[in-house]
Each structure stands twice: as structure tokens, then as C-alpha cells.
Amino acid sequence: MKTASLALLSALLSGCGAGEPDVKAIVGATLVTASGQRISPGVVVVKGTRIWRVGTQADTPVPAGAEKVEGYGKFVTPEGDEDLTPGAEANLRLFAADPRGADRPPERVLREGAWIR
């Protein structure tokens, strides 16, 4: 019995390793690239610390189980020198209104794939 219990515990714990990275998606926002291009309604999917997918809502599926943030009516911009491209570090800012020409703080900030604000 003890051996069977240890074997079961070992099997359960082996599935609890690092596993898949966290997946987050901002859905429906206007995406503003570093060059000023706008994609609306857009989707940004982040896997772990990197941007995984970027595109229109019609063409960019959101993986099942992803943490979704509703971005309708909001704007997503890259932070720093990064751009909204797959493989780039997931450093993003989510604004409640168009950030052009205004000095307003972001509503939320995603840094290296983790919400810090």
C-alpha cells in the first residue's frame, strides 16, 4: 500500500512541474505599433514572457484557458523600444483612451508577461 501511494504521489507531482507558461490575451483593443500602425479590433496573445500572437480579432484565435482582458474601446501600446511583434518581450501598456498627444498614465501595465498594475 505504501509503495502504491508513493507511486501515485510521484505521478501526480511529475505533472506539476514548470509546464506550460501562463497565457494572457488582450481582446478587442486598438493595437498601436511602435511605427504608429493601428489594428482594430485587435488581439495580443502573450505566452510566458513573450508576445506570441498579434492581429485582428477575426484572424487571431485566443487559446482555450487563456486569461482574457477585455480591451474594447481601449488602446494597447508597446513599452520602451519593443514592438507588437511575435517573439518580442511582453512589455505592454493598456490605456482607457487614445494615448496620442496626451500625457496620461496607462490603466494597466504588463511587464515580461506579468501584470504589475
C-alpha positions in Angstrom: 0.0 0.0 0.0 2.8 2.4 0.9 4.6 1.7 -2.4 1.4 2.3 -4.4 0.7 5.6 -2.5 4.3 6.8 -3.3 3.9 5.8 -6.9 0.6 7.7 -7.2 2.1 10.8 -5.4 5.2 10.7 -7.7 2.9 10.5 -10.8 0.8 13.4 -9.6 3.8 15.6 -8.8 5.5 14.9 -12.1 2.6 16.8 -13.8 3.1 19.8 -11.5 6.4 20.9 -12.9 7.0 24.2 -14.8 4.6 23.0 -17.5 3.1 25.5 -20.0 3.7 29.2 -19.4 0.9 31.4 -18.4 -1.2 32.6 -21.4 -2.8 36.0 -21.4 -4.8 37.7 -24.1 -6.0 41.3 -24.6 -9.0 41.2 -26.8 -10.8 43.9 -28.8 -8.4 46.8 -28.1 -6.9 49.1 -30.8 -3.3 47.9 -31.1 -0.8 50.8 -31.8 2.5 49.6 -33.0 5.8 51.4 -32.5 5.5 52.8 -36.1 2.0 54.0 -35.4 0.1 51.4 -37.3 -3.3 50.6 -35.8 -5.0 47.3 -35.7 -8.6 47.3 -34.5 -10.3 45.4 -33.1 -7.1 43.6 -32.2 -5.8 40.7 -30.1 -2.4 40.3 -28.4 -1.7 36.9 -27.0 1.2 36.6 -24.5 2.7 33.2 -23.6 5.1 33.4 -20.7 7.2 36.5 -21.0 6.9 36.9 -24.8 4.3 38.1 -27.3 3.0 35.0 -29.1 0.4 36.3 -31.5 -0.8 39.7 -32.7 -3.5 40.5 -35.2 -7.1 41.3 -35.8 -9.8 39.8 -33.7 -11.1 37.9 -36.7 -7.7 36.3 -37.6 -6.1 35.8 -34.2 -7.5 33.0 -32.1 -7.3 33.1 -28.3 -6.2 29.8 -26.8 -8.6 28.0 -24.5 -7.8 28.7 -20.9 -6.1 32.0 -21.6 -6.6 34.8 -19.1 -8.6 37.3 -21.1 -8.7 41.0 -20.6 -11.5 42.9 -22.4 -9.9 45.7 -24.3 -12.9 47.1 -26.2 -12.6 50.8 -26.5 -9.1 50.8 -25.1 -5.6 51.0 -26.6 -2.5 48.8 -26.3 1.0 50.1 -27.0 4.4 48.5 -26.5 6.5 49.8 -23.7 10.0 51.1 -24.4 11.8 50.1 -27.6 9.8 46.9 -28.1 7.1 46.5 -30.8 3.9 44.4 -31.0 5.5 41.5 -32.8 5.6 37.8 -32.0 8.7 36.9 -30.1 9.2 40.4 -28.6 9.2 40.8 -24.8 5.7 41.2 -23.4 6.0 44.7 -22.1 2.7 46.4 -22.9 0.6 49.3 -21.7 -3.2 49.3 -21.8 -4.9 52.8 -22.0 -8.5 53.6 -21.4 -8.3 56.3 -24.1 -6.2 57.1 -27.1 -2.7 57.8 -25.7 -1.6 60.1 -28.7 -0.8 63.6 -27.7 -1.9 63.2 -24.1 0.2 62.6 -21.0 -2.0 60.1 -19.3 -1.0 57.0 -17.2 -1.8 53.6 -18.5 -4.8 51.8 -16.9 -2.7 48.5 -16.8 0.9 47.6 -17.4 2.2 44.1 -18.4 5.9 43.7 -17.9 7.6 40.5 -19.0 4.3 38.8 -19.2 3.1 39.7 -15.7 0.5 42.4 -14.8 2.2 44.8 -12.5 -0.6 47.4 -12.5 
